[in-house]
């Protein structure tokens, strides 16, 4: 079983990919955080949202949590354009409804799109094996 202590497996692609890292804060309420976790479970997440994420070209998406802080990693093909993909995602079935519903749990202004809520993080260090 994968855990924070044992690490998480990463899918390998036969082509280079690029990674986006973003953050967002949840409201400081154990009940809301528990419900947010539940709504992102495989059993509860809306199929249309998952389909839309794939449809705009996202290969992998992971969300990590520590307290109220969320950290999202998105992997895409090299030629992926974030702004174009997010504009398209915002028009897909149930996406705006999902974002409005998720805003109940998040420290955001209702009506914000996913691209407006999640803030890009700057990579300040990396170590690669050569």
N, CA, C and O atoms as CSV, one atom per row, in Angstrom:
chain,resi,resn,atom,element,x,y,z
A,1,UNK,N,N,0.838,-1.183,0.000
A,1,UNK,CA,C,0.000,0.000,0.000
A,1,UNK,C,C,0.883,1.247,0.000
A,1,UNK,O,O,1.858,1.330,0.747
A,2,UNK,N,N,0.534,2.196,-0.831
A,2,UNK,CA,C,1.289,3.439,-0.903
A,2,UNK,C,C,0.867,4.358,0.239
A,2,UNK,O,O,-0.323,4.507,0.519
A,3,UNK,N,N,1.835,4.963,0.886
A,3,UNK,CA,C,1.587,5.891,1.989
A,3,UNK,C,C,2.589,7.036,1.894
A,3,UNK,O,O,3.550,6.949,1.128
A,4,UNK,N,N,2.382,8.106,2.659
A,4,UNK,CA,C,3.390,9.178,2.648
A,4,UNK,C,C,4.779,8.673,3.038
A,4,UNK,O,O,5.787,9.209,2.578
A,5,UNK,N,N,4.834,7.654,3.875
A,5,UNK,CA,C,6.129,7.135,4.327
A,5,UNK,C,C,6.785,6.194,3.310
A,5,UNK,O,O,8.012,6.139,3.228
A,6,UNK,N,N,5.984,5.456,2.537
A,6,UNK,CA,C,6.551,4.511,1.579
A,6,UNK,C,C,6.701,5.105,0.190
A,6,UNK,O,O,7.419,4.558,-0.647
A,7,UNK,N,N,6.027,6.222,-0.063
A,7,UNK,CA,C,6.112,6.886,-1.366
A,7,UNK,C,C,4.988,6.464,-2.296
A,7,UNK,O,O,4.237,5.531,-2.014
A,8,UNK,N,N,4.892,7.178,-3.417
A,8,UNK,CA,C,3.838,6.954,-4.395
A,8,UNK,C,C,4.457,6.632,-5.740
A,8,UNK,O,O,5.387,7.312,-6.173
A,9,UNK,N,N,3.958,5.613,-6.399
A,9,UNK,CA,C,4.454,5.239,-7.718
A,9,UNK,C,C,4.085,6.318,-8.726
A,9,UNK,O,O,3.032,6.948,-8.623
A,10,UNK,N,N,4.964,6.521,-9.699
A,10,UNK,CA,C,4.745,7.505,-10.755
A,10,UNK,C,C,4.700,6.750,-12.079
A,10,UNK,O,O,5.534,5.883,-12.340
A,11,UNK,N,N,3.724,7.087,-12.905
A,11,UNK,CA,C,3.618,6.451,-14.211
A,11,UNK,C,C,4.751,6.931,-15.103
A,11,UNK,O,O,5.142,8.097,-15.046
A,12,UNK,N,N,5.271,6.042,-15.918
A,12,UNK,CA,C,6.342,6.376,-16.843
A,12,UNK,C,C,5.768,6.448,-18.257
A,12,UNK,O,O,4.998,5.578,-18.663
A,13,UNK,N,N,6.139,7.475,-18.996
A,13,UNK,CA,C,5.694,7.636,-20.378
A,13,UNK,C,C,6.887,7.455,-21.299
A,13,UNK,O,O,8.031,7.673,-20.898
A,14,UNK,N,N,6.620,7.058,-22.525
A,14,UNK,CA,C,7.692,6.838,-23.495
A,14,UNK,C,C,8.049,8.115,-24.243
A,14,UNK,O,O,8.755,8.083,-25.251
A,15,UNK,N,N,7.561,9.217,-23.744
A,15,UNK,CA,C,7.838,10.521,-24.339
A,15,UNK,C,C,7.986,11.527,-23.195
A,15,UNK,O,O,7.401,11.327,-22.130
A,16,UNK,N,N,8.737,12.578,-23.388
A,16,UNK,CA,C,8.860,13.582,-22.321
A,16,UNK,C,C,7.510,14.230,-21.993
A,16,UNK,O,O,6.669,14.427,-22.869
A,17,UNK,N,N,7.332,14.545,-20.745
A,17,UNK,CA,C,6.132,15.246,-20.289
A,17,UNK,C,C,6.573,16.479,-19.510
A,17,UNK,O,O,7.732,16.598,-19.111
A,18,UNK,N,N,5.633,17.389,-19.304
A,18,UNK,CA,C,5.943,18.514,-18.425
A,18,UNK,C,C,4.986,18.476,-17.252
A,18,UNK,O,O,3.921,17.863,-17.318
A,19,UNK,N,N,5.379,19.138,-16.186
A,19,UNK,CA,C,4.662,19.079,-14.920
A,19,UNK,C,C,4.291,20.484,-14.473
A,19,UNK,O,O,5.086,21.419,-14.565
A,20,UNK,N,N,3.059,20.608,-13.985
A,20,UNK,CA,C,2.582,21.840,-13.372
A,20,UNK,C,C,2.320,21.543,-11.904
A,20,UNK,O,O,1.745,20.505,-11.577
A,21,UNK,N,N,2.732,22.436,-11.021
A,21,UNK,CA,C,2.506,22.275,-9.591
A,21,UNK,C,C,1.740,23.497,-9.097
A,21,UNK,O,O,2.110,24.642,-9.355
A,22,UNK,N,N,0.660,23.209,-8.379
A,22,UNK,CA,C,-0.205,24.292,-7.938
A,22,UNK,C,C,-0.670,24.048,-6.505
A,22,UNK,O,O,-0.588,22.937,-5.982
A,23,UNK,N,N,-1.161,25.120,-5.889
A,23,UNK,CA,C,-1.624,25.027,-4.513
A,23,UNK,C,C,-2.956,25.755,-4.344
A,23,UNK,O,O,-3.307,26.644,-5.119
A,24,UNK,N,N,-3.675,25.350,-3.315
A,24,UNK,CA,C,-4.961,25.937,-2.977
A,24,UNK,C,C,-5.216,25.626,-1.512
A,24,UNK,O,O,-4.805,24.572,-1.029
A,25,UNK,N,N,-5.880,26.516,-0.802
A,25,UNK,CA,C,-6.181,26.288,0.609
A,25,UNK,C,C,-7.659,25.978,0.801
A,25,UNK,O,O,-8.526,26.564,0.153
A,26,UNK,N,N,-7.924,25.042,1.706
A,26,UNK,CA,C,-9.292,24.706,2.089
A,26,UNK,C,C,-9.696,25.526,3.304
A,26,UNK,O,O,-8.845,26.052,4.021
A,27,UNK,N,N,-10.984,25.631,3.527
A,27,UNK,CA,C,-11.481,26.277,4.737
A,27,UNK,C,C,-11.060,25.439,5.939
A,27,UNK,O,O,-11.000,24.212,5.858
A,28,UNK,N,N,-10.774,26.095,7.035
A,28,UNK,CA,C,-10.270,25.417,8.231
A,28,UNK,C,C,-11.434,24.821,9.024
A,28,UNK,O,O,-11.836,25.350,10.060
A,29,UNK,N,N,-11.961,23.713,8.513
A,29,UNK,CA,C,-13.074,23.019,9.142
A,29,UNK,C,C,-12.880,21.521,8.936
A,29,UNK,O,O,-12.948,21.045,7.802
A,30,UNK,N,N,-12.640,20.770,10.006
A,30,UNK,CA,C,-12.453,19.318,9.857
A,30,UNK,C,C,-13.621,18.640,9.129
A,30,UNK,O,O,-13.413,17.697,8.366
A,31,UNK,N,N,-14.841,19.119,9.364
A,31,UNK,CA,C,-16.003,18.518,8.705
A,31,UNK,C,C,-15.974,18.788,7.200
A,31,UNK,O,O,-16.227,17.884,6.404
A,32,UNK,N,N,-15.668,20.025,6.807
A,32,UNK,CA,C,-15.594,20.355,5.383
A,32,UNK,C,C,-14.443,19.622,4.695
A,32,UNK,O,O,-14.591,19.152,3.567
A,33,UNK,N,N,-13.302,19.525,5.371
A,33,UNK,CA,C,-12.155,18.823,4.800
A,33,UNK,C,C,-12.485,17.346,4.611
A,33,UNK,O,O,-12.134,16.762,3.585
A,34,UNK,N,N,-13.146,16.742,5.576
A,34,UNK,CA,C,-13.552,15.331,5.448
A,34,UNK,C,C,-14.493,15.153,4.256
A,34,UNK,O,O,-14.373,14.180,3.511
A,35,UNK,N,N,-15.414,16.075,4.075
A,35,UNK,CA,C,-16.350,15.996,2.950
A,35,UNK,C,C,-15.633,16.229,1.623
A,35,UNK,O,O,-15.951,15.584,0.624
A,36,UNK,N,N,-14.668,17.147,1.609
A,36,UNK,CA,C,-13.883,17.409,0.399
A,36,UNK,C,C,-13.130,16.151,-0.016
A,36,UNK,O,O,-13.110,15.796,-1.195
A,37,UNK,N,N,-12.518,15.483,0.942
A,37,UNK,CA,C,-11.823,14.220,0.676
A,37,UNK,C,C,-12.794,13.191,0.096
A,37,UNK,O,O,-12.487,12.509,-0.882
A,38,UNK,N,N,-13.965,13.095,0.715
A,38,UNK,CA,C,-14.979,12.134,0.262
A,38,UNK,C,C,-15.383,12.427,-1.182
A,38,UNK,O,O,-15.491,11.508,-1.994
A,39,UNK,N,N,-15.604,13.695,-1.504
A,39,UNK,CA,C,-16.051,14.080,-2.848
A,39,UNK,C,C,-14.990,13.825,-3.911
A,39,UNK,O,O,-15.311,13.767,-5.098
A,40,UNK,N,N,-13.737,13.674,-3.507
A,40,UNK,CA,C,-12.656,13.362,-4.443
A,40,UNK,C,C,-12.314,11.877,-4.476
A,40,UNK,O,O,-11.366,11.482,-5.155
A,41,UNK,N,N,-13.059,11.055,-3.761
A,41,UNK,CA,C,-12.815,9.612,-3.783
A,41,UNK,C,C,-13.282,9.033,-5.116
A,41,UNK,O,O,-14.131,9.619,-5.788
A,42,UNK,N,N,-12.732,7.896,-5.490
A,42,UNK,CA,C,-13.115,7.248,-6.745
A,42,UNK,C,C,-14.613,6.976,-6.806
A,42,UNK,O,O,-15.208,6.990,-7.884
A,43,UNK,N,N,-15.210,6.734,-5.670
A,43,UNK,CA,C,-16.642,6.428,-5.602
A,43,UNK,C,C,-17.515,7.669,-5.804
A,43,UNK,O,O,-18.618,7.564,-6.341
A,44,UNK,N,N,-17.040,8.832,-5.384
A,44,UNK,CA,C,-17.870,10.041,-5.355
A,44,UNK,C,C,-17.596,11.057,-6.468
A,44,UNK,O,O,-18.491,11.817,-6.837
A,45,UNK,N,N,-16.369,11.079,-7.009
A,45,UNK,CA,C,-16.045,12.124,-7.982
A,45,UNK,C,C,-16.907,11.963,-9.235
A,45,UNK,O,O,-17.205,10.844,-9.655
A,46,UNK,N,N,-17.297,13.075,-9.818
A,46,UNK,CA,C,-18.196,13.052,-10.963
A,46,UNK,C,C,-17.457,12.568,-12.211
A,46,UNK,O,O,-16.378,13.067,-12.532
A,47,UNK,N,N,-18.029,11.615,-12.898
A,47,UNK,CA,C,-17.439,11.055,-14.108
A,47,UNK,C,C,-17.171,12.132,-15.154
A,47,UNK,O,O,-16.140,12.096,-15.825
A,48,UNK,N,N,-18.086,13.087,-15.302
A,48,UNK,CA,C,-17.926,14.145,-16.300
A,48,UNK,C,C,-16.686,14.989,-16.034
A,48,UNK,O,O,-16.043,15.466,-16.969
A,49,UNK,N,N,-16.353,15.172,-14.767
A,49,UNK,CA,C,-15.159,15.950,-14.412
A,49,UNK,C,C,-13.898,15.199,-14.823
A,49,UNK,O,O,-12.984,15.784,-15.404
A,50,UNK,N,N,-13.850,13.913,-14.524
A,50,UNK,CA,C,-12.692,13.101,-14.915
A,50,UNK,C,C,-12.552,13.051,-16.437
A,50,UNK,O,O,-11.446,13.166,-16.966
A,51,UNK,N,N,-13.661,12.883,-17.130
A,51,UNK,CA,C,-13.649,12.845,-18.594
A,51,UNK,C,C,-13.130,14.167,-19.152
A,51,UNK,O,O,-12.331,14.169,-20.089
A,52,UNK,N,N,-13.570,15.279,-18.595
A,52,UNK,CA,C,-13.126,16.594,-19.049
A,52,UNK,C,C,-11.634,16.804,-18.854
A,52,UNK,O,O,-10.960,17.352,-19.726
A,53,UNK,N,N,-11.123,16.373,-17.722
A,53,UNK,CA,C,-9.688,16.506,-17.445
A,53,UNK,C,C,-8.879,15.767,-18.505
A,53,UNK,O,O,-7.896,16.293,-19.028
A,54,UNK,N,N,-9.294,14.562,-18.812
A,54,UNK,CA,C,-8.608,13.778,-19.857
A,54,UNK,C,C,-8.791,14.414,-21.238
A,54,UNK,O,O,-7.857,14.458,-22.038
A,55,UNK,N,N,-9.997,14.903,-21.504
A,55,UNK,CA,C,-10.327,15.465,-22.819
A,55,UNK,C,C,-9.464,16.666,-23.172
A,55,UNK,O,O,-9.151,16.867,-24.346
A,56,UNK,N,N,-9.071,17.468,-22.189
A,56,UNK,CA,C,-8.233,18.643,-22.489
A,56,UNK,C,C,-6.759,18.292,-22.587
A,56,UNK,O,O,-5.934,19.165,-22.856
A,57,UNK,N,N,-6.409,17.013,-22.370
A,57,UNK,CA,C,-5.036,16.572,-22.597
A,57,UNK,C,C,-4.207,16.291,-21.365
A,57,UNK,O,O,-3.016,16.002,-21.486
A,58,UNK,N,N,-4.792,16.366,-20.184
A,58,UNK,CA,C,-4.036,16.077,-18.961
A,58,UNK,C,C,-3.809,14.571,-18.857
A,58,UNK,O,O,-4.750,13.783,-18.959
A,59,UNK,N,N,-2.556,14.183,-18.654
A,59,UNK,CA,C,-2.198,12.770,-18.546
A,59,UNK,C,C,-2.387,12.246,-17.128
A,59,UNK,O,O,-2.970,11.182,-16.920
A,60,UNK,N,N,-1.896,12.994,-16.170
A,60,UNK,CA,C,-1.956,12.588,-14.763
A,60,UNK,C,C,-2.271,13.799,-13.903
A,60,UNK,O,O,-1.861,14.917,-14.213
A,61,UNK,N,N,-3.000,13.567,-12.825
A,61,UNK,CA,C,-3.286,14.618,-11.860
A,61,UNK,C,C,-3.288,13.978,-10.482
A,61,UNK,O,O,-3.941,12.958,-10.259
A,62,UNK,N,N,-2.559,14.581,-9.569
A,62,UNK,CA,C,-2.530,14.126,-8.182
A,62,UNK,C,C,-2.762,15.329,-7.287
A,62,UNK,O,O,-2.268,16.424,-7.560
A,63,UNK,N,N,-3.520,15.119,-6.211
A,63,UNK,CA,C,-3.711,16.175,-5.215
A,63,UNK,C,C,-3.268,15.619,-3.868
A,63,UNK,O,O,-3.704,14.543,-3.457
A,64,UNK,N,N,-2.408,16.351,-3.191
A,64,UNK,CA,C,-1.915,15.991,-1.859
A,64,UNK,C,C,-2.478,16.987,-0.858
A,64,UNK,O,O,-2.807,18.119,-1.214
A,65,UNK,N,N,-2.586,16.563,0.392
A,65,UNK,CA,C,-3.158,17.430,1.423
A,65,UNK,C,C,-2.303,17.382,2.681
A,65,UNK,O,O,-1.782,16.332,3.057
A,66,UNK,N,N,-2.168,18.538,3.325
A,66,UNK,CA,C,-1.553,18.657,4.640
A,66,UNK,C,C,-2.319,19.751,5.367
A,66,UNK,O,O,-2.193,20.930,5.038
A,67,UNK,N,N,-3.114,19.356,6.355
A,67,UNK,CA,C,-3.961,20.330,7.048
A,67,UNK,C,C,-4.976,20.902,6.079
A,67,UNK,O,O,-5.803,20.172,5.532
A,68,UNK,N,N,-4.915,22.217,5.865
A,68,UNK,CA,C,-5.831,22.877,4.932
A,68,UNK,C,C,-5.182,23.137,3.567
A,68,UNK,O,O,-5.843,23.623,2.650
A,69,UNK,N,N,-3.906,22.819,3.434
A,69,UNK,CA,C,-3.162,23.108,2.201
A,69,UNK,C,C,-3.252,21.946,1.221
A,69,UNK,O,O,-2.963,20.802,1.571
A,70,UNK,N,N,-3.658,22.251,-0.009
A,70,UNK,CA,C,-3.654,21.281,-1.094
A,70,UNK,C,C,-2.488,21.575,-2.018
A,70,UNK,O,O,-2.121,22.732,-2.223
A,71,UNK,N,N,-1.909,20.522,-2.574
A,71,UNK,CA,C,-0.826,20.630,-3.546
A,71,UNK,C,C,-1.176,19.708,-4.701
A,71,UNK,O,O,-1.367,18.509,-4.501
A,72,UNK,N,N,-1.263,20.255,-5.905
A,72,UNK,CA,C,-1.656,19.465,-7.067
A,72,UNK,C,C,-0.505,19.386,-8.057
A,72,UNK,O,O,0.158,20.381,-8.352
A,73,UNK,N,N,-0.285,18.183,-8.561
A,73,UNK,CA,C,0.699,17.935,-9.610
A,73,UNK,C,C,-0.066,17.484,-10.843
A,73,UNK,O,O,-0.868,16.553,-10.781
A,74,UNK,N,N,0.189,18.153,-11.969
A,74,UNK,CA,C,-0.455,17.818,-13.230
A,74,UNK,C,C,0.646,17.529,-14.241
A,74,UNK,O,O,1.560,18.335,-14.419
A,75,UNK,N,N,0.560,16.377,-14.902
A,75,UNK,CA,C,1.517,16.036,-15.951
A,75,UNK,C,C,0.799,16.039,-17.289
A,75,UNK,O,O,-0.310,15.524,-17.428
A,76,UNK,N,N,1.474,16.641,-18.279
A,76,UNK,CA,C,0.873,16.830,-19.601
A,76,UNK,C,C,1.898,16.543,-20.694
A,76,UNK,O,O,3.095,16.453,-20.420
A,77,UNK,N,N,1.429,16.400,-21.930
A,77,UNK,CA,C,2.385,16.324,-23.044
A,77,UNK,C,C,3.186,17.629,-23.140
A,77,UNK,O,O,2.752,18.663,-22.631
A,78,UNK,N,N,4.324,17.580,-23.774
A,78,UNK,CA,C,5.205,18.743,-23.911
A,78,UNK,C,C,4.504,19.916,-24.610
A,78,UNK,O,O,4.725,21.072,-24.248
A,79,UNK,N,N,3.661,19.625,-25.605
A,79,UNK,CA,C,3.030,20.700,-26.378
A,79,UNK,C,C,1.733,21.221,-25.749
A,79,UNK,O,O,1.010,21.988,-26.384
A,80,UNK,N,N,1.435,20.823,-24.533
A,80,UNK,CA,C,0.225,21.236,-23.827
A,80,UNK,C,C,0.288,22.725,-23.509
A,80,UNK,O,O,1.316,23.225,-23.051
A,81,UNK,N,N,-0.812,23.430,-23.754
A,81,UNK,CA,C,-0.901,24.853,-23.416
A,81,UNK,C,C,-1.919,25.007,-22.283
A,81,UNK,O,O,-3.110,24.769,-22.486
A,82,UNK,N,N,-1.465,25.397,-21.112
A,82,UNK,CA,C,-2.298,25.459,-19.916
A,82,UNK,C,C,-3.514,26.356,-20.107
A,82,UNK,O,O,-4.639,25.936,-19.836
A,83,UNK,N,N,-3.305,27.581,-20.567
A,83,UNK,CA,C,-4.402,28.538,-20.689
A,83,UNK,C,C,-5.479,28.058,-21.660
A,83,UNK,O,O,-6.670,28.185,-21.379
A,84,UNK,N,N,-5.070,27.517,-22.781
A,84,UNK,CA,C,-6.021,26.997,-23.764
A,84,UNK,C,C,-6.816,25.834,-23.175
A,84,UNK,O,O,-8.037,25.774,-23.318
A,85,UNK,N,N,-6.123,24.917,-22.516
A,85,UNK,CA,C,-6.776,23.741,-21.936
A,85,UNK,C,C,-7.750,24.124,-20.827
A,85,UNK,O,O,-8.843,23.565,-20.741
A,86,UNK,N,N,-7.360,25.079,-19.973
A,86,UNK,CA,C,-8.242,25.472,-18.874
A,86,UNK,C,C,-9.468,26.223,-19.387
A,86,UNK,O,O,-10.560,26.072,-18.838
A,87,UNK,N,N,-9.300,27.026,-20.429
A,87,UNK,CA,C,-10.449,27.718,-21.024
A,87,UNK,C,C,-11.428,26.695,-21.589
A,87,UNK,O,O,-12.641,26.847,-21.446
A,88,UNK,N,N,-10.909,25.671,-22.220
A,88,UNK,CA,C,-11.775,24.619,-22.775
A,88,UNK,C,C,-12.422,23.815,-21.658
A,88,UNK,O,O,-13.616,23.522,-21.717
A,89,UNK,N,N,-11.644,23.455,-20.639
A,89,UNK,CA,C,-12.183,22.678,-19.516
A,89,UNK,C,C,-13.382,23.387,-18.901
A,89,UNK,O,O,-14.372,22.747,-18.548
A,90,UNK,N,N,-13.296,24.687,-18.774
A,90,UNK,CA,C,-14.354,25.476,-18.153
A,90,UNK,C,C,-15.676,25.412,-18.928
A,90,UNK,O,O,-16.731,25.733,-18.379
A,91,UNK,N,N,-15.623,24.998,-20.202
A,91,UNK,CA,C,-16.837,24.916,-21.019
A,91,UNK,C,C,-17.432,23.509,-21.072
A,91,UNK,O,O,-18.516,23.323,-21.625
A,92,UNK,N,N,-16.750,22.530,-20.515
A,92,UNK,CA,C,-17.192,21.137,-20.624
A,92,UNK,C,C,-18.311,20.813,-19.628
A,92,UNK,O,O,-18.458,21.488,-18.609
A,93,UNK,N,N,-19.103,19.767,-19.935
A,93,UNK,CA,C,-20.263,19.420,-19.101
A,93,UNK,C,C,-19.941,19.274,-17.618
A,93,UNK,O,O,-19.013,18.562,-17.236
A,94,UNK,N,N,-20.710,19.947,-16.808
A,94,UNK,CA,C,-20.709,19.911,-15.350
A,94,UNK,C,C,-19.480,20.539,-14.703
A,94,UNK,O,O,-19.411,20.595,-13.475
A,95,UNK,N,N,-18.511,21.013,-15.476
A,95,UNK,CA,C,-17.291,21.567,-14.886
A,95,UNK,C,C,-17.594,22.793,-14.024
A,95,UNK,O,O,-17.108,22.885,-12.896
A,96,UNK,N,N,-18.381,23.724,-14.532
A,96,UNK,CA,C,-18.692,24.919,-13.744
A,96,UNK,C,C,-19.509,24.559,-12.506
A,96,UNK,O,O,-19.332,25.159,-11.446
A,97,UNK,N,N,-20.396,23.587,-12.639
A,97,UNK,CA,C,-21.176,23.119,-11.493
A,97,UNK,C,C,-20.253,22.508,-10.430
A,97,UNK,O,O,-20.430,22.739,-9.234
A,98,UNK,N,N,-19.271,21.729,-10.884
A,98,UNK,CA,C,-18.291,21.121,-9.971
A,98,UNK,C,C,-17.486,22.209,-9.249
A,98,UNK,O,O,-17.304,22.144,-8.033
A,99,UNK,N,N,-17.012,23.196,-9.991
A,99,UNK,CA,C,-16.209,24.266,-9.393
A,99,UNK,C,C,-17.018,25.049,-8.366
A,99,UNK,O,O,-16.508,25.388,-7.298
A,100,UNK,N,N,-18.256,25.332,-8.683
A,100,UNK,CA,C,-19.130,26.046,-7.749
A,100,UNK,C,C,-19.336,25.220,-6.478
A,100,UNK,O,O,-19.294,25.758,-5.372
A,101,UNK,N,N,-19.558,23.924,-6.637
A,101,UNK,CA,C,-19.743,23.042,-5.483
A,101,UNK,C,C,-18.461,22.963,-4.648
A,101,UNK,O,O,-18.523,23.014,-3.419
A,102,UNK,N,N,-17.307,22.839,-5.299
A,102,UNK,CA,C,-16.043,22.728,-4.576
A,102,UNK,C,C,-15.709,24.009,-3.830
A,102,UNK,O,O,-14.995,23.964,-2.828
A,103,UNK,N,N,-16.207,25.151,-4.293
A,103,UNK,CA,C,-15.898,26.427,-3.639
A,103,UNK,C,C,-16.439,26.483,-2.208
A,103,UNK,O,O,-15.982,27.297,-1.407
A,104,UNK,N,N,-17.398,25.633,-1.888
A,104,UNK,CA,C,-17.908,25.542,-0.518
A,104,UNK,C,C,-16.783,25.151,0.443
A,104,UNK,O,O,-16.755,25.591,1.593
A,105,UNK,N,N,-15.872,24.333,-0.035
A,105,UNK,CA,C,-14.797,23.780,0.791
A,105,UNK,C,C,-13.513,24.608,0.729
A,105,UNK,O,O,-12.670,24.521,1.621
A,106,UNK,N,N,-13.369,25.409,-0.324
A,106,UNK,CA,C,-12.119,26.092,-0.615
A,106,UNK,C,C,-12.140,27.559,-0.172
A,106,UNK,O,O,-13.195,28.186,-0.085
A,107,UNK,N,N,-10.945,28.084,0.104
A,107,UNK,CA,C,-10.820,29.509,0.420
A,107,UNK,C,C,-10.700,30.283,-0.893
A,107,UNK,O,O,-9.621,30.743,-1.268
A,108,UNK,N,N,-11.833,30.413,-1.578
A,108,UNK,CA,C,-11.885,31.088,-2.876
A,108,UNK,C,C,-13.159,31.914,-2.961
A,108,UNK,O,O,-14.034,31.826,-2.100
A,109,UNK,N,N,-13.244,32.703,-3.997
A,109,UNK,CA,C,-14.452,33.479,-4.270
A,109,UNK,C,C,-15.364,32.610,-5.130
A,109,UNK,O,O,-14.926,32.121,-6.172
A,110,UNK,N,N,-16.613,32.402,-4.730
A,110,UNK,CA,C,-17.533,31.614,-5.560
A,110,UNK,C,C,-17.583,32.146,-6.986
A,110,UNK,O,O,-17.542,33.354,-7.218
A,111,UNK,N,N,-17.672,31.220,-7.935
A,111,UNK,CA,C,-17.706,31.596,-9.343
A,111,UNK,C,C,-16.357,31.528,-10.034
A,111,UNK,O,O,-16.281,31.667,-11.255
A,112,UNK,N,N,-15.293,31.315,-9.273
A,112,UNK,CA,C,-13.965,31.216,-9.876
A,112,UNK,C,C,-13.831,29.891,-10.627
A,112,UNK,O,O,-14.377,28.871,-10.208
A,113,UNK,N,N,-13.096,29.923,-11.742
A,113,UNK,CA,C,-12.802,28.705,-12.483
A,113,UNK,C,C,-11.662,27.967,-11.776
A,113,UNK,O,O,-11.013,28.510,-10.882
A,114,UNK,N,N,-11.437,26.742,-12.187
A,114,UNK,CA,C,-10.326,25.967,-11.631
A,114,UNK,C,C,-8.997,26.699,-11.824
A,114,UNK,O,O,-8.167,26.746,-10.916
A,115,UNK,N,N,-8.805,27.270,-13.015
A,115,UNK,CA,C,-7.556,27.981,-13.312
A,115,UNK,C,C,-7.370,29.210,-12.432
A,115,UNK,O,O,-6.237,29.604,-12.154
A,116,UNK,N,N,-8.460,29.817,-11.994
A,116,UNK,CA,C,-8.363,30.990,-11.123
A,116,UNK,C,C,-8.121,30.587,-9.670
A,116,UNK,O,O,-7.473,31.324,-8.926
A,117,UNK,N,N,-8.627,29.441,-9.265
A,117,UNK,CA,C,-8.501,28.988,-7.868
A,117,UNK,C,C,-7.104,28.466,-7.546
A,117,UNK,O,O,-6.481,28.871,-6.565
A,118,UNK,N,N,-6.637,27.569,-8.383
A,118,UNK,CA,C,-5.353,26.932,-8.147
A,118,UNK,C,C,-4.236,27.875,-8.560
A,118,UNK,O,O,-4.219,28.364,-9.690
A,119,UNK,N,N,-3.298,28.133,-7.647
A,119,UNK,CA,C,-2.206,29.076,-7.893
A,119,UNK,C,C,-0.937,28.314,-8.272
A,119,UNK,O,O,-0.517,27.403,-7.558
A,120,UNK,N,N,-0.330,28.692,-9.400
A,120,UNK,CA,C,0.896,28.008,-9.815
A,120,UNK,C,C,2.030,28.271,-8.833
A,120,UNK,O,O,2.168,29.363,-8.282
A,121,UNK,N,N,2.828,27.241,-8.636
A,121,UNK,CA,C,3.977,27.349,-7.741
A,121,UNK,C,C,5.251,27.392,-8.578
A,121,UNK,O,O,5.348,26.747,-9.622
A,122,UNK,N,N,6.205,28.147,-8.111
A,122,UNK,CA,C,7.494,28.269,-8.780
A,122,UNK,C,C,8.445,27.200,-8.244
A,122,UNK,O,O,8.593,27.037,-7.033
A,123,UNK,N,N,9.082,26.481,-9.154
A,123,UNK,CA,C,10.092,25.509,-8.730
A,123,UNK,C,C,11.346,26.288,-8.361
A,123,UNK,O,O,11.887,27.030,-9.181
A,124,UNK,N,N,11.800,26.122,-7.143
A,124,UNK,CA,C,12.978,26.844,-6.690
A,124,UNK,C,C,14.191,25.933,-6.546
A,124,UNK,O,O,15.296,26.412,-6.294
A,125,UNK,N,N,13.996,24.612,-6.704
A,125,UNK,CA,C,15.103,23.674,-6.607
A,125,UNK,C,C,14.717,22.400,-7.322
A,125,UNK,O,O,13.550,22.008,-7.311
A,126,UNK,N,N,15.674,21.758,-7.936
A,126,UNK,CA,C,15.470,20.407,-8.469
A,126,UNK,C,C,16.794,19.663,-8.475
A,126,UNK,O,O,17.865,20.264,-8.554
A,127,UNK,N,N,16.698,18.357,-8.389
A,127,UNK,CA,C,17.861,17.472,-8.426
A,127,UNK,C,C,17.518,16.334,-9.362
A,127,UNK,O,O,16.570,15.590,-9.108
A,128,UNK,N,N,18.258,16.186,-10.420
A,128,UNK,CA,C,18.041,15.104,-11.358
A,128,UNK,C,C,19.260,14.204,-11.381
A,128,UNK,O,O,20.394,14.665,-11.247
A,129,UNK,N,N,19.014,12.921,-11.551
A,129,UNK,CA,C,20.114,11.989,-11.800
A,129,UNK,C,C,20.494,12.116,-13.264
A,129,UNK,O,O,19.626,12.187,-14.134
A,130,UNK,N,N,21.770,12.145,-13.530
A,130,UNK,CA,C,22.228,12.275,-14.923
A,130,UNK,C,C,22.616,10.925,-15.468
A,130,UNK,O,O,23.027,10.819,-16.623
